[in-house]
């Protein structure tokens, strides 16, 4: 199969081929395959931290992270003003630091096609003491495209 045909396939069909070619794919989580990590904070979690700001210490946290955050701003938010983009990102960053186990790893390696390689990407979910569980995500033309795909995640890091 050539690269273009493989990349055009629906993800569920790619997955069937990948799992057949790499039956021990989950063991690769322990090789040097992780190229990035990200933390996805749902908007609902941010909303809860704002709604119950006193319980979570949300405004104190924002004040410790953002020097420009002050009492007036906390009163505006308590009165219904939404968080600014920088305030939301600061809170997401703080939450990501508090929950290291919730980060998702991105693992990848090459798959050889008839006319070259594609780069396969897997989600890497921490199972605590149980290790890492890999789940097929998608394929890219090359590793560079996979790295570019990681960029829009608000909280991410390259390995």
N, C-alpha and C positions, 0 to 999 in steps of 0.2 A: 504494500500500500504506500502511496506517495504522501508527502507532508500535507499538501493542500487538501487531499481527500480526507485525511485524518482530522485536520483542523476544522473542516466543514461539518463533520459529524456532530450530532447532538451529544452532549456531555454523557448521557446515560449509555450511549453506544461506545463512546471512547472508553468509558470506565470498564466495560466488559472486555475490551481488547487489552487494556492496561493490566487488569487483574489476572488475565490469562497469561500475559507475558511476564508479569512480576508477581507470582503467587506468594512470595515472601515479602511483599512490599512493606508491611508494617515493621519489619526488622530494620529497614533503611532509616527509620527514625533515629536509630542509635549510631548511624554513620554520620559523616559530615555533610548532611543534606539540608539542614535548616539555614535558609538565607535571610529570613526576616521574621518579625513577630509583630502582632498588632493587638490592640485592646479596643473592643467595641463597647462603648457605654450607651445603653439604650436611653432615648430621650425620657422615658418613663422614670428611670432612675434619677436623672437630673431633676425632673419635675418633683419627685418625692423629696429630694434633698432641699429644694427650694420651699416646698409646701411645709415641711417640718424642719425649717432651718435651725430653730433653737435646739431641737433634739439631736440633730446631726452636727451642730456647730458650723454650719455652712458659711455664715458670714465671717466668723473668726478665721476659718480656713482661707476664704477668698482674701481677707485682709492680710493674712500672712504671706500669701503668694503674690498678690497684686498691690504694690505700694499705693496706687491711686484709688483703691477701693476704700471707702470711708462710711461713716455712720449714715450720712445723707443717702448714699447709694443703697445701703441695706434697707433703709426706710422706703425708698422708691420701689425696690423689689418686693418688699413685704406688702406694699400697696398695689401690687399687680403689674409693675413694670417687668418686662422679660429680661433675662440675663443678656448681656451683650455677647457677641461672639467670643471675645477674649475671656470674659468671665466664665462662659460655658466651657471653653477649652481648658482653662485653668482648673476648673472643678473636675473635668474628665481626667486630666492628667493626675490630679491628686487621687482620685478614686482608683486609677490604674496602678498607682504606687502602693495602695493599700491592699490590693488583691492580686498578687503576683501569679497565683495559680490560674487566674481567668484569662491570661494572655493566650492568644492563639498563635502557634508557630506556622510558618510557611516552609514546607520542605519541597525540594525539587531535584529532579535529575533528568537526564536525557533518555529519550526513546528513539531508537534508530528506525527510520523509514527507508523505503527504496531509494529515495533521492536526498537523504540527509537526515538530520536529527530534529526533533521537536523537544520542547522542554515541558515536562509534566510537573504540575503543582498539586500538592496535597495539603489539606488542613492538618495541623498537628495539635491534638487536644490532650492536655495534661490529665492523666488519670491518677494523680497523686502517687502513692506508693506503687500503683499498678502500671506505671510507666507512661508511655505516649501512645495514643491511638491515632493512626493516620486515616484520613478520609479523602478520596479522590476529589479534587476541585475542578481542574481544567488544564488544557494544554495551550502552550504559546509557541510562536514561531521560534523564539530563542529565549535565553535567560534574561537578556536585557529587557525584553517586553514584560516578563514576569516582575522584574524589579520596578518598572514604571507603573505597573498595575497596583503595586503596594502604596505608591505615593499618596493617593487620595484618602487613605485611611488616616483619620485625624491623629490617632495615637499609634505610632509605629516606630520600628527601629530595624535597621539592617544588622545582620549577624556577620 
